[in-house]
Amino acid sequence: MSAEPSLADPTVTASARIRLVTMFTGIVTLVVVMGMGRFSLTPQIPLMIADGHLSLSSAGVLAAMNYIGYLAGALHVCRLRQHHARFLKTGLLLTALVTLLSGFTSDFLLQSVYRFLAGVGGAWALILVTSWTQRVLAQQQAPRMSAAVFTGPGVGITLTGILAGAMTLLQVQDDTAWRVYGLVALAGALGVWRALPDTLPAGMPSSSATLSPALKKLLVAYTLAGFGYILPATFLSQMAHSRFAEGGQAALFWPLFGMAAIAGVLLVIAFAARINTRLTLAAVMMVQGAGVATVVLLPTAGGLLLATVVIGLAFLSIMQLSMRLARESAGGHLARTVAVLTCGYASGQLVGPLVSSASVQFFASLQPALWLAAAGLVAGGSVILRTRF
């Protein structure tokens, strides 16, 4: 009778190393492209408005440029048939570089171009690194590590929030802040560069597979989730600054959002064996809708605090649960399904800032847009609740 493999077994050690390296590479990649490349704009908006480089309305346009790029990148990946690893690395490096370059101009048009490029690169990197990590960690039978990759955006948001708070105390201007985010992003990209794959296997996203009726409904719900969360995620720091005269207090809300997002992912991991994915996703979307509505219903510091925690807890949980539901329903076409779902999410994110700009333009307030966002999340949860996967 053979003995069970011990931790000293080189096969076990090599397997453990593959799992850890894959997980941390995925997390750091998402920290760079999401936390730094995309969500650094949230704490930057109040700084750029204070420095006279943005208005609340033009901030929505700037955010929309990022999401237009994100949608373009996601659509491109859906049709990509080769060089997947090359686009993963290019997207990671491109996002870091344009974030750094944003600190060397105050021109709105150039900033818009940089936000667009950050969106394209972010979509390339996010979809491809997600497909790669999920594939490798599934082969390694490491479902918890696979789920832990989704903490990456939350870690990135927390990091941008801490950096933003420190720079607020130091009274740093927006151009210097962009350079700090860019340097951190570049350091992260270079740190994982050698761990990224040189080639990616067949079965990565392509346009050859079609979605089942149930997955099409998941696409609708996930698109509504992108629309619903993006308004508070984009304007949270600005809303906090409008509630507090002291910038230091306002700066606490963004890292709190990030920490709540990480906690949401960890809660799903902890209770993964006990929950029904479909029912949990529907419930979390509706709860996030209530969190968005809280911003309007309780226009106080306490209301904003409650909304920040609730929206943050649900943010990455929705992404994680949607991908888990897709994995359970997509058969052998998970990579294609991830790409298509990301296109839908990107479309929702794109509409959000445009709606916010229209809301400010016509009503001089974000409240109508926030009501629509809350309704969209509740509607998305209802779609999931009524669908059998």
N, C-alpha and C positions, 0 to 999 in steps of 0.2 A: 504494500500500500504506500503510495507516494505521499510525501509531506506537502502541506499547503505552502504556497510561496510566501516567503517572509519579506519584510520591508528591505532587507539587505539584497534580495534578489534583483539583479540588474534590470530584468524585464519590468518589474514593478516600479523601480526607481525611474526608468526611462519613461514609462507610461505616466507616472505622477508628474514628471517634469513637463511632458507634452501638455497635460491638462492645465497645469499652473501657468505655463508660458502662454498658451492659447487664451486662457481666461484673462490674464492681465494685459495681454496685447490688445484684446478686444475692448477691455475697459478703458485703457489709455487712449486708444484710437477714438472712442466715443467721447472721452473727455476733451480731446483736441477739437474734433469737428462739431460737436454739439455744444459742450460747455464753453469753449473759447470761440470757436468759429461762428456759432449761431447765437448763443444766449448771452454772450458778453454785451450784445446790443442793448439788452434790457437795463442793466445798471448804467450803460452809457447814455441812454436817452435823456435822463434828467441833467447829466453833465453837459451834453451837447446843447440842450435847450438853454441851460444857464449861461453857457459860453456864446450863445447867439448863433449857433450853427444849425439849429433845428427849431421847428415849431411842433406842437403836438400833432398837427395834421401831416406835416412833412415826415414826421417820425414814422407814421403809418405807411407812407409811401416807401421809405427806406427799408422798413421791415418787409414790405411786400416784394421788393427787389430781391431780397434774400430768398424768399419763398418761390419766386418765379424761377430763380436759378436752381433751387432745390427740386422743383417739379421738372425742369428741363433735364437735370442730371438723372432723376429717377426714370424718366421716360427713355433716356439714352441707355441706361442699364438694362431696361426691359428688352431692348433690341440688340444688346451686345452679345456677340457670338464668340469672341476671342479676346485675348489680352486682358482678361479680368484682373489678374494680379497687378498689371501695369496701371490700370485705372484706379485700383485701390490705393496704391502708393502715390500716384499723381494727385488723387483727390485729397489725401491726407496732407501732403506737402503744400499743395495749392491753398488749401484752407488756412494753414498756419501762416504762409507768406502774405496773403492778402490782408489777414488780420493785422499783421505787423505793419504793412504798407498803409493801412488806414490811419496810422498815427502820423503820417507825413503830409496830409492834405486836409484842408477844411472845405474843399470844393464839393458841393452836394452831388454833382453829376459823377465825379470820380468816386466818391463814397458809395454811390449807388452801384457803379460798376464793380467795386470791390465786394459789396454785399451780394451781388449776383454771382460772382465767381466763387465766393465762399459757399453759396448755396449749391452750385454745381458740384464743387469738390466734396462738400459735405454729403451730398446724396450718393455720389460714387463710393465714398469710403464707408458710409453707414450701411448701405445695402450689401456691399460685397464683404465687409468684415463681419456683418451679422450672419450672412449665409455661410461664410467660412467657419466661424467659431461654432455655430450651431451644428454644422456637419461634423467637424472634428470631435467636439465634445459628446455628440451623440454616439459616434464610433467608439469613444473612450468610456461610454456608459457613465457620464458625469452630468446628470440632468440639473443638479443644483448649481454647478459651475456654469453651465449653459445659461441658466436663468440669471446668475449673478452678473453676467456681461451687461445686462440691462441697467445695472446701477451706474454705468459709465456716465450717461448724461447728468444724473443726479450728483455724482461726484464733481463733474465739471461745473455745474451750476453752483454748488457749494463753494468750490474754489474761486469762481469768478465773484461770488458774493463776498467772500473773505477779502479778496484783493480789492474789490470795490469799497468795502468798508474802511480798509486801511488807507486807501487813496483819498477817500472822503475826509478822513481825519487829517491827512497831510495836505488837503486842499489842492490836489493834483488836477490839472486841466485835462480835458477829454483827449487831446492828442497824445499826451504822455501815457494816459490810461490805455489807449489802443496799443501803444508800443509794449507796455507791460504784458497785456493779454497775448500779443503776438509773439513775444519772446518766450513766454510760458508754453504757448502752443507749439512753437518751433522746437523747444527742448523736449516736449512730449513726443513729437513726431520722430525726432532723431533718436530718442530713447528706445522706441519700439521698431525702428526701421529694419534692423537685421532679423527680427523675429517674424516679420510679415512674410507670407509665402511668396516664393518666386514664380510659382505657377498655381493656378486653381483648376480643379478637375472639371470634366464635362458634367453637365447637370447644374451649372450656375445659371443665373437668370437668362432666359431667351424668350422669344415670342412664340414658341411652338406649342405651348399648352394652353388650354382654355379653363376658365373657372366654372365650378359647379354652381347651380342656383343658390345654394347655401353660402358659398364663398362670395358670390356677388352681393348678397345681403350683408355679409361681414364687411365687404368693401364699402358699401354705403354707410354703415355704422362707423367704420374707422375714418372715413372722410369727415363725417360729422364730428368725430372726436378731435380731429385736427383743427377744425374750425372752432370748436367749443373752447379748447384750452388755450389757444394761441393769444387771444386778447389779454386775459390776465397775465399770461406768461410774458408777453411783450411789454405791457404797461404797468406791471406790478411795482417796479421801483418808482415810476413816476407817480402812481397813486399813493404810495407810501410817503413820498416827498410832499405831496399835497396835503397829507394828514398831519405831518410833523414839521414844526419849525426847525427842529434840530436835525441836521442831515445824518448825524451818527445813529439816531434811532431808526430813521428810514432805511439806512443801509443794512439793518439786521434782517429785513424781511426777505431779501433775495437768498442769502445763505440758508435761512429757515425753510424756504421753498425747496431748495436743493436737498436738505437733510430729510425733509418730509418725503420727497420723491424716493430717496434711498430706502427709507423705512418702509414705504409701500411695497417696493420690490422684495425686501427681506420678509415682510409679512406673507406675501404670496408664496415665497419659497418655503417658509415655515409650515404653512397650512396646505401645501400643494396636494398632498395625498388625501385631504379631507374635503376639498371643495369641488363643486361642479363648475368647470371652466365657463360654460355658457351663462349660467345664472349669476356667477360672480362677476363676470364682465359686464353684464346688463346692470347689475346693482351698482357697481363702481362708477359706471358712466352716469347713472342717474344721481348718485351722490356728488359726483364732481359738478353736475349741472346745478345742484342745490348750492354747492360752494361758490360757483360763479354768481348765482342770484344773490347770495349773501352780501357780495360787494355792494349791490344796489340797495338791498333791503336794510342793511345795517351799515350806513355810511359813517362809521366811527372807527377809531383805532382798534377797538376790540373786534368789530366785525371784519376788518381787514385781516387781523391776526387769525381769526377763525377760518376765513376764506383761504388764506395762504396755506394753512396746514391741510385743509380738506382737499384743495385743488392739487397741492403738492403730493399728498399721499396717493391720489388717484392717477396722477400724470403718467408715470412710468409703469404703474400697475396695468393701466389700460393697454399700453404698448405690449407689455409682457404677456398679458392674458390673450390679447388678440393674436400674437404670434403663436402662442400655445394652442389656441383654437384652430389656427391655420395649420399647424403641424399635425393636429389630430384629424384634420379633414382633407388635407391637400394630397394625400397619397405620395407619389414619387415626385411631385412638382413643387416642393416647398420653396426652393429658391425663386422660381417664377412667381409664386404666390406672394412671397415677401416683397418682391420688386413691385408687383401690381398694387399691393396694399399700401406701400410707401408712396406710390404715385397718388393714390387717393388721399392719403394723409397730407401730402404736400399740397394738393389742390385745396383742401380745407384750410390749411395754414395760409395759403395765398389769399383766399377770399377774406379771411379774418381782418388783416390790416387794412384792406381796401374798404371793408364795411366800417371799420373804426374811423378812417379818414372821412368817409361820407357822414358818419354820425356826428363827428366834431364840426364838419362843415355846415350841416343843415340844422343841427340841434345844439351846437356848442357844448356837447357833452358826450362821454363814452357810454352813458347809461343805456340808450337804445341798442347799441351794439352788444353790450353785455347781456341784455335780456335775450337777444337773438342767440348768443352763444350758449346761454343756459338752456334755452329751448332746444337747440340743436343736440346738445348732449343727452337730454331726456329722450328726444326722438330716437337718437342712436341706440340708447339702452333699450327702448321699446322694440326696435327692429330685432335686436339680438334675442330679446325675451320671446318673441313670436316665431323665431326661426329654429328649425330642428337640424342639427349638424350631424 
